[in-house]
């Protein structure tokens, strides 16, 4: 099957304002030296008629395409619709219903639809009743959304539905086109409307069917894939580092682009094709970041980017010599820092803020002892890296593994932890209990987010993917039925006064790390393009 996806979340709508409490936040914050947290109101973003809504989540945290929340609190999400997918079994949705992108802002949900059939270039009126799907990867602070849409066409080279890169802007869906091939995908957009991704050209790819186990959509789809930068109606081919394929994952407000590219035409076991290196493109030139690493630091067959900030710093991951383990790096003005580990062999960077602080996950020294001996796997914890020092964030009480997915300007970190255990004898140790706990880490204090949620929502928050600078969090929540919806968590703090139902009292750190009750969840779904995820 060509595509795999992730399960996502829904949320209840915001109510009317409530009078702000008379006790000031300053008074409360001075009441105790013990770390304290705010309560959160959970908002269910709903669905478009189907059972579930979801986000583009990095199920493996190497994929840098889960920017679903902007600084204004607007969300780009995806929802099951009620229409069966005509391309079954090549479906976007897990249950083979069609899925549509929807925008959510200030309590208003808007179906953003799909491309019409055989769309011309440029802006179109979105089709809301077409029996095919769309998917979102990124929302900018200016409200632009980058993603892909089907248009009822079949790619004859792979015999599956074709997808095209699109940009949603001002109520229109814009077909960004391709580089001469049959398909393209847009994964990031900045406030100025510069869009990046990958597009197929018309040159036969020497490595067809590449990365079949990773649903590597854009590499190996018959013709070469090249990184592109789209701006003002034109798609620019950014080229490669010397091999046949490349892909752009990130663009910042300065127009710098980060991605990954083949560097040669020699196949290797790890990639199923040439060696892949991370790159930064600026001022018309693609820079090979591995070439800036000190001798002996990296040397494996694969490397990619995870994050790019507005100062031009790049975080990413590179295999070490021998291709058995990988470390993460921070590239800054021509220099590369190895982020190290928490004692184990592997570190995977996921996100960074404009101060250059990185979060992700790292192996620790402990192993999952409850798994079979031949199935043992090193446990990993979420980490926070700053100024050369890596900090173990830890896990919610009772859990053993976790990943940090996002960090904001205030060094608030969100992510997910869970328990490394088998749910049946046929599971591998990687198949964890499927009972997840979303967490917030700030000022050295880890909180299970469910313990901060106001009672009565009927939602179990199990994943936190993005946090903006106002402290708002987007993630997933499970309903009592087991369906997942996208949820927005709004802090009851000084930046959000007069929120109806909010409890503005602070919660002691001692009360928020115990591990809340949760329920088993269905497997996550992911629509991943353009990255080979380390196993």
C-alpha positions as CSV (number, residue, x, y, z in Angstrom):
1,X,0.0,0.0,0.0
2,X,1.4,3.4,-1.0
3,X,0.4,5.4,2.0
4,X,0.3,5.1,5.7
5,X,-1.2,7.7,8.1
6,X,-1.6,8.6,11.6
7,X,-4.6,8.7,13.9
8,X,-5.6,12.0,15.4
9,X,-7.8,13.9,17.7
10,X,-10.8,16.0,18.4
11,X,-11.9,18.7,20.9
12,X,-14.8,20.6,22.4
13,X,-15.4,24.2,21.5
14,X,-14.5,27.2,23.6
15,X,-17.2,28.8,25.8
16,X,-17.9,32.4,26.6
17,X,-15.7,34.5,28.9
18,X,-15.5,34.2,32.6
19,X,-14.6,37.0,35.0
20,X,-10.8,37.0,35.8
21,X,-10.0,36.1,39.4
22,X,-9.0,38.9,41.7
23,X,-5.8,37.2,42.9
24,X,-3.0,38.2,40.7
25,X,-0.6,35.8,38.9
26,X,2.3,37.6,40.5
27,X,0.9,36.9,44.0
28,X,0.4,33.3,43.2
29,X,3.8,32.7,41.7
30,X,5.4,34.2,44.8
31,X,3.4,31.9,47.1
32,X,5.7,29.0,46.8
33,X,9.3,28.2,45.6
34,X,8.1,24.8,44.5
35,X,7.7,24.6,40.6
36,X,4.1,25.1,39.6
37,X,2.0,24.6,36.5
38,X,-1.1,26.2,35.1
39,X,-4.3,24.4,34.4
40,X,-5.4,23.9,30.8
41,X,-8.7,24.0,29.0
42,X,-9.1,21.4,26.3
43,X,-10.9,22.3,23.1
44,X,-12.1,19.5,20.7
45,X,-11.5,20.6,17.1
46,X,-14.1,18.1,15.9
47,X,-14.2,16.2,12.5
48,X,-15.7,16.7,9.1
49,X,-18.2,14.0,9.5
50,X,-16.0,11.0,10.0
51,X,-15.0,9.4,13.3
52,X,-11.5,10.9,13.7
53,X,-9.4,14.0,13.1
54,X,-5.6,14.0,13.1
55,X,-2.4,15.9,12.4
56,X,0.7,15.0,10.4
57,X,2.7,13.5,13.2
58,X,6.2,12.3,13.2
59,X,5.6,8.8,14.3
60,X,9.4,8.4,13.9
61,X,10.7,11.8,15.0
62,X,13.1,12.2,12.1
63,X,10.4,13.6,9.8
64,X,10.2,17.4,10.2
65,X,6.7,17.9,9.1
66,X,4.4,18.5,12.0
67,X,4.0,22.2,12.4
68,X,0.2,22.2,12.9
69,X,-0.1,25.2,15.3
70,X,0.9,28.8,14.7
71,X,1.5,31.7,17.1
72,X,-2.0,33.0,16.7
73,X,-3.5,29.7,17.9
74,X,-4.7,28.6,14.4
75,X,-4.5,24.9,13.6
76,X,-4.1,23.0,10.3
77,X,-5.6,19.5,10.8
78,X,-7.0,16.6,8.8
79,X,-10.2,14.8,9.3
80,X,-12.0,11.6,8.1
81,X,-14.9,12.5,5.9
82,X,-17.9,10.3,5.4
83,X,-17.1,9.3,1.8
84,X,-15.4,6.0,1.0
85,X,-12.1,6.4,-0.8
86,X,-12.4,5.3,-4.4
87,X,-8.7,4.4,-4.5
88,X,-9.0,1.7,-1.9
89,X,-6.6,0.2,-0.8
90,X,-4.3,3.1,-1.8
91,X,-5.9,5.4,0.8
92,X,-4.8,8.4,2.9
93,X,-7.2,7.3,5.7
94,X,-6.8,4.2,7.9
95,X,-10.3,3.1,7.3
96,X,-10.2,4.1,3.6
97,X,-12.5,7.0,3.9
98,X,-11.5,10.2,2.2
99,X,-9.8,12.8,4.3
100,X,-9.8,16.6,4.0
101,X,-7.6,19.3,5.5
102,X,-9.5,21.7,7.8
103,X,-8.4,24.9,9.4
104,X,-9.4,25.9,12.9
105,X,-9.2,29.4,14.4
106,X,-11.0,31.0,17.3
107,X,-13.6,28.3,17.5
108,X,-14.4,28.2,13.7
109,X,-13.7,25.1,11.7
110,X,-13.3,25.4,7.9
111,X,-13.2,22.5,5.5
112,X,-10.4,23.4,3.1
113,X,-11.3,20.7,0.5
114,X,-9.2,19.4,-2.3
115,X,-8.1,20.3,-5.8
116,X,-10.8,19.9,-8.5
117,X,-10.4,17.3,-11.2
118,X,-7.6,18.1,-13.6
119,X,-6.8,21.5,-12.1
120,X,-4.9,24.2,-14.0
121,X,-2.0,26.0,-12.3
122,X,-2.8,28.7,-9.9
123,X,-5.6,29.3,-7.4
124,X,-8.8,27.3,-7.5
125,X,-12.0,27.2,-5.5
126,X,-11.6,24.1,-3.2
127,X,-13.7,21.1,-4.0
128,X,-15.6,20.2,-0.9
129,X,-17.5,17.2,-2.3
130,X,-14.9,15.5,-4.4
131,X,-14.3,11.8,-3.6
132,X,-10.5,12.2,-3.1
133,X,-8.2,13.4,-0.4
134,X,-5.9,16.2,0.8
135,X,-3.3,16.4,3.6
136,X,-1.6,19.3,5.5
137,X,1.9,19.5,6.8
138,X,2.5,23.1,7.8
139,X,0.7,26.3,8.9
140,X,2.6,29.6,8.9
141,X,2.0,32.4,11.4
142,X,0.4,34.3,8.5
143,X,-2.2,31.5,8.2
144,X,-0.8,29.8,5.0
145,X,-1.1,26.0,4.8
146,X,1.2,23.7,2.8
147,X,0.3,20.2,1.8
148,X,-0.9,17.8,-0.9
149,X,-4.1,17.0,-2.7
150,X,-5.3,14.3,-5.0
151,X,-7.1,15.4,-8.2
152,X,-8.6,12.0,-9.3
153,X,-5.6,11.3,-11.5
154,X,-3.5,8.1,-11.5
155,X,0.3,8.2,-11.7
156,X,0.9,5.7,-14.6
157,X,4.5,5.0,-13.4
158,X,3.3,3.6,-10.1
159,X,-0.3,2.8,-10.7
160,X,-1.5,4.7,-7.7
161,X,-3.3,8.0,-7.2
162,X,-1.2,11.0,-8.0
163,X,-0.7,13.8,-5.4
164,X,0.2,17.4,-6.1
165,X,1.8,20.1,-3.9
166,X,-0.7,22.7,-2.9
167,X,-1.0,25.9,-0.9
168,X,-4.2,27.0,0.8
169,X,-4.4,30.8,0.9
170,X,-7.3,33.3,1.3
171,X,-9.9,30.6,0.8
172,X,-8.3,29.2,-2.4
173,X,-6.3,26.1,-3.1
174,X,-3.3,26.7,-5.3
175,X,-1.8,23.9,-7.5
176,X,2.0,24.4,-7.3
177,X,2.6,22.0,-10.2
178,X,5.6,19.7,-10.7
179,X,9.1,19.9,-12.3
180,X,7.9,18.0,-15.3
181,X,6.9,14.7,-13.6
182,X,3.6,13.4,-12.3
183,X,3.6,14.3,-8.6
184,X,4.8,16.7,-6.0
185,X,4.4,17.5,-2.3
186,X,4.7,20.7,-0.3
187,X,5.7,20.4,3.3
188,X,6.6,23.8,4.7
189,X,5.7,27.5,4.0
190,X,6.9,30.8,5.6
191,X,5.0,33.9,6.3
192,X,5.9,35.4,2.9
193,X,4.4,32.5,1.0
194,X,7.6,30.7,0.0
195,X,6.8,27.0,-0.1
196,X,9.3,24.1,-0.2
197,X,9.0,20.4,-0.8
198,X,9.9,17.8,-3.5
199,X,8.6,17.4,-7.1
200,X,9.2,14.8,-9.7
201,X,10.9,15.7,-13.0
202,X,10.8,13.8,-16.3
203,X,14.2,12.0,-15.9
204,X,14.0,8.3,-15.2
205,X,15.2,7.6,-11.6
206,X,17.9,4.9,-11.4
207,X,16.5,3.7,-8.1
208,X,12.8,2.9,-8.7
209,X,10.8,1.6,-5.8
210,X,13.2,3.2,-3.3
211,X,12.5,2.9,0.4
212,X,9.4,0.6,0.0
213,X,9.2,0.0,3.8
214,X,9.1,3.7,4.6
215,X,6.4,4.8,2.2
216,X,9.0,7.0,0.7
217,X,6.6,8.7,-1.7
218,X,8.8,11.1,-3.7
219,X,12.0,9.1,-4.1
220,X,11.7,6.1,-6.4
221,X,8.4,7.0,-8.0
222,X,9.7,6.4,-11.5
223,X,11.4,9.7,-12.2
224,X,13.8,11.9,-10.2
225,X,12.6,13.9,-7.3
226,X,14.2,17.3,-6.7
227,X,13.9,19.8,-3.9
228,X,11.9,22.9,-4.9
229,X,11.3,26.4,-3.7
230,X,8.0,27.9,-4.9
231,X,7.4,31.6,-4.8
232,X,5.0,34.0,-6.6
233,X,3.7,31.3,-8.9
234,X,7.0,29.8,-9.9
235,X,8.7,26.5,-8.9
236,X,12.5,26.7,-8.7
237,X,14.5,23.4,-8.9
238,X,17.1,23.5,-6.1
239,X,19.1,20.7,-7.6
240,X,21.0,18.0,-5.7
241,X,24.4,17.4,-4.0
242,X,25.5,15.2,-6.9
243,X,23.0,12.3,-6.9
244,X,19.7,11.9,-8.6
245,X,17.3,12.9,-5.8
246,X,16.8,15.6,-3.2
247,X,14.0,16.9,-1.0
248,X,13.4,20.2,0.9
249,X,11.7,19.9,4.3
250,X,12.0,23.4,5.9
251,X,12.1,27.1,5.0
252,X,12.6,30.0,7.4
253,X,11.6,33.6,7.3
254,X,14.9,34.5,5.6
255,X,14.2,32.2,2.7
256,X,16.9,29.6,3.7
257,X,15.9,26.0,2.9
258,X,17.0,22.8,4.6
259,X,16.6,19.3,3.4
260,X,18.3,16.1,2.3
261,X,20.0,15.0,-1.0
262,X,21.7,12.1,-2.7
263,X,25.4,12.8,-3.0
264,X,26.3,10.1,-5.6
265,X,24.9,7.3,-7.7
266,X,26.3,4.4,-5.7
267,X,23.8,2.2,-4.0
268,X,24.1,1.1,-0.3
269,X,22.2,-1.1,2.0
270,X,20.9,1.6,4.3
271,X,19.1,3.8,1.8
272,X,18.4,1.4,-1.0
273,X,20.1,4.0,-3.2
274,X,22.9,6.6,-2.9
275,X,24.3,8.1,0.2
276,X,22.1,10.9,1.6
277,X,23.4,14.1,3.3
278,X,21.6,17.0,4.9
279,X,21.8,20.3,3.2
280,X,21.2,24.0,3.7
281,X,20.3,26.1,0.6
282,X,20.9,29.8,0.7
283,X,21.8,32.5,-1.8
284,X,21.3,30.1,-4.6
285,X,23.7,27.4,-3.3
286,X,23.1,24.0,-1.7
287,X,25.6,23.4,1.2
288,X,26.5,19.9,2.2
289,X,26.3,20.0,6.0
290,X,28.4,16.8,6.4
291,X,31.3,18.5,4.7
292,X,31.4,20.8,7.7
293,X,31.6,18.1,10.3
294,X,35.0,17.5,12.0
295,X,36.8,14.4,10.6
296,X,35.5,11.2,12.2
297,X,32.4,12.8,13.7
298,X,29.9,11.3,11.1
299,X,30.6,9.0,8.3
300,X,27.5,6.9,7.6
301,X,25.3,6.5,4.6
302,X,22.4,8.7,5.7
303,X,21.7,12.1,7.2
304,X,18.8,14.5,7.2
305,X,17.4,17.6,8.8
306,X,14.9,17.9,11.6
307,X,14.5,21.6,12.2
308,X,15.6,25.1,10.9
309,X,15.2,28.3,12.8
310,X,15.0,31.9,11.7
311,X,18.7,32.5,12.5
312,X,19.8,29.8,10.0
313,X,20.7,27.1,12.6
314,X,19.9,23.6,11.5
315,X,19.2,20.5,13.6
316,X,19.3,17.0,12.2
317,X,20.6,13.5,12.4
318,X,23.4,11.6,10.8
319,X,24.4,8.0,10.8
320,X,27.9,7.2,12.2
321,X,30.5,5.1,10.5
322,X,29.2,1.6,10.1
323,X,25.6,2.7,9.8
324,X,24.5,1.0,13.1
325,X,23.9,4.1,15.2
326,X,23.2,7.8,14.6
327,X,23.7,11.0,16.5
328,X,22.1,14.4,16.1
329,X,23.8,17.7,15.3
330,X,23.3,21.4,15.4
331,X,24.8,23.3,12.4
332,X,25.5,27.0,13.2
333,X,27.3,29.3,10.8
334,X,29.4,26.7,9.2
335,X,30.2,24.7,12.4
336,X,28.6,21.4,13.5
337,X,28.1,20.3,17.1
338,X,27.4,16.7,18.0
339,X,24.6,16.8,20.5
340,X,25.9,13.6,22.3
341,X,23.5,11.2,24.1
342,X,22.0,10.5,27.5
343,X,24.4,7.5,27.9
344,X,23.1,5.2,25.1
345,X,24.2,5.0,21.5
346,X,21.6,7.0,19.6
347,X,20.2,10.6,19.7
348,X,17.4,11.9,17.4
349,X,16.8,15.6,17.2
350,X,13.2,16.7,16.5
351,X,12.9,20.5,17.0
352,X,14.7,23.6,18.0
353,X,13.8,27.2,18.8
354,X,15.3,30.5,17.7
355,X,17.8,30.4,20.6
356,X,19.3,27.2,19.2
357,X,17.9,24.9,22.0
358,X,17.1,21.4,20.6
359,X,14.7,18.7,21.8
360,X,14.2,15.2,20.7
361,X,14.9,11.7,22.2
362,X,18.1,9.9,23.2
363,X,19.0,6.4,24.3
364,X,19.7,6.0,28.0
365,X,21.8,3.2,29.5
366,X,18.8,1.1,30.6
367,X,17.2,-1.5,28.3
368,X,13.6,-2.8,28.1
369,X,14.0,-5.9,30.3
370,X,10.4,-7.0,30.1
371,X,10.8,-7.7,26.3
372,X,12.2,-11.1,25.1
373,X,16.0,-11.4,25.2
374,X,16.3,-11.3,21.4
375,X,14.0,-8.3,21.3
376,X,15.7,-6.1,23.9
377,X,15.9,-2.5,22.9
378,X,17.6,0.4,24.5
379,X,15.2,2.7,26.3
380,X,15.1,6.3,25.2
381,X,14.1,9.5,27.0
382,X,13.1,13.0,25.8
383,X,16.0,15.4,26.0
384,X,16.6,19.2,26.0
385,X,19.9,20.5,24.7
386,X,21.2,24.0,25.4
387,X,24.7,25.5,25.1
388,X,26.5,22.2,24.7
389,X,24.7,20.4,27.6
390,X,22.1,17.7,27.1
391,X,19.4,17.3,29.8
392,X,17.3,14.2,30.5
393,X,13.7,15.4,30.7
394,X,12.6,12.1,32.1
395,X,9.3,10.3,31.6
396,X,5.9,10.3,33.3
397,X,5.8,8.1,36.3
398,X,5.3,4.4,35.3
399,X,6.5,5.0,31.7
400,X,9.9,4.0,30.3
401,X,10.3,5.7,26.9
402,X,9.5,9.1,25.4
403,X,10.1,11.8,22.8
404,X,10.1,15.6,22.9
405,X,8.4,17.0,19.8
406,X,8.4,20.8,20.2
407,X,10.0,23.6,22.2
408,X,8.9,27.3,22.2
409,X,10.7,30.6,22.8
410,X,10.2,30.2,26.6
411,X,11.9,26.7,26.6
412,X,8.6,25.0,27.3
413,X,8.8,21.5,25.9
414,X,6.0,19.1,24.9
415,X,6.0,15.5,23.8
416,X,4.8,12.0,24.7
417,X,6.0,9.2,26.9
418,X,4.8,5.6,27.1
419,X,5.6,2.2,28.5
420,X,7.9,-0.2,26.6
421,X,5.9,-3.4,26.9
422,X,4.4,-6.0,24.7
423,X,0.6,-6.2,24.5
424,X,0.7,-9.6,23.0
425,X,3.5,-12.2,22.3
426,X,3.6,-11.4,18.6
427,X,4.5,-7.7,19.2
428,X,8.0,-6.5,18.9
429,X,9.4,-4.3,21.7
430,X,8.9,-1.3,19.4
431,X,5.2,-2.0,19.6
432,X,4.7,-0.4,22.9
433,X,1.6,-0.6,25.2
434,X,-0.2,2.0,23.1
435,X,-1.0,3.8,26.3
436,X,0.5,7.3,25.9
437,X,0.9,10.3,28.2
438,X,1.3,13.8,26.8
439,X,3.8,15.8,28.8
440,X,4.8,19.4,29.4
441,X,8.3,20.2,30.7
442,X,9.2,23.7,31.9
443,X,11.9,25.0,34.3
444,X,13.0,21.5,35.1
445,X,9.6,20.2,36.1
446,X,7.8,17.5,34.1
447,X,4.0,17.3,34.1
448,X,1.6,14.7,32.8
449,X,-0.7,17.0,30.8
450,X,-3.8,15.0,31.7
451,X,-3.3,16.0,35.4
452,X,-3.5,19.7,34.3
453,X,-6.7,19.3,32.2
454,X,-9.8,20.8,33.6
455,X,-12.3,18.0,34.6
456,X,-15.4,17.2,32.6
457,X,-14.0,17.3,29.1
458,X,-14.4,13.5,28.5
459,X,-11.1,13.5,26.6
460,X,-7.9,11.7,27.5
461,X,-5.0,13.8,26.1
462,X,-2.3,11.4,25.0
463,X,0.0,13.3,22.6
464,X,1.4,16.8,22.5
465,X,3.0,17.8,19.1
466,X,3.4,21.5,19.0
467,X,3.6,24.4,21.5
468,X,3.5,28.0,20.5
469,X,5.1,31.0,22.3
470,X,1.8,31.7,24.1
471,X,1.9,28.2,25.6
472,X,-1.0,26.8,23.6
473,X,-0.5,23.1,22.8
474,X,-2.0,21.1,19.9
475,X,-2.1,17.3,20.1
476,X,-4.4,14.3,20.2
477,X,-7.1,13.3,22.6
478,X,-9.1,10.1,22.9
479,X,-12.8,10.0,23.4
480,X,-14.5,7.4,25.5
481,X,-15.3,5.6,22.2
482,X,-11.6,5.2,21.5
483,X,-11.8,7.6,18.5
484,X,-9.1,10.3,18.4
485,X,-9.6,14.0,17.7
486,X,-7.3,16.9,17.4
487,X,-7.2,18.9,20.6
488,X,-6.0,22.4,21.5
489,X,-4.9,23.0,25.1
490,X,-5.3,26.6,26.2
491,X,-3.4,27.5,29.4
492,X,-5.3,29.3,32.2
493,X,-2.7,32.0,32.6
494,X,-2.2,35.7,32.3
495,X,-2.0,35.5,28.5
496,X,-5.5,34.0,28.4
497,X,-7.7,35.9,30.8
498,X,-11.4,35.5,31.2
499,X,-11.6,32.0,29.6
500,X,-14.9,30.4,30.6
501,X,-14.5,27.5,33.0
502,X,-10.7,28.1,33.5
503,X,-9.2,27.5,36.9
504,X,-6.4,30.1,37.4
505,X,-5.0,28.5,40.5
506,X,-1.5,27.0,40.1
507,X,-0.7,23.3,40.5
508,X,2.3,22.1,42.5
509,X,4.8,20.0,40.5
510,X,4.4,17.2,43.1
511,X,0.9,16.6,41.9
512,X,1.4,16.4,38.1
513,X,4.0,13.7,37.5
514,X,2.2,10.7,38.8
515,X,1.0,9.2,35.6
516,X,-2.7,9.7,34.9
517,X,-5.1,6.9,34.0
518,X,-5.3,6.3,30.2
519,X,-6.8,4.0,27.7
520,X,-5.3,1.8,25.0
521,X,-5.3,3.6,21.6
522,X,-5.4,2.5,18.0
523,X,-2.1,2.6,16.1
524,X,-1.0,6.1,14.9
525,X,-1.3,6.9,11.3
526,X,1.2,8.8,9.3
527,X,1.4,10.2,5.7
528,X,5.2,10.5,5.4
529,X,7.1,11.8,2.4
530,X,10.7,12.2,1.5
531,X,12.6,10.9,4.5
532,X,14.2,7.6,5.4
533,X,13.5,7.1,9.1
534,X,16.2,5.4,11.2
535,X,14.9,2.0,12.4
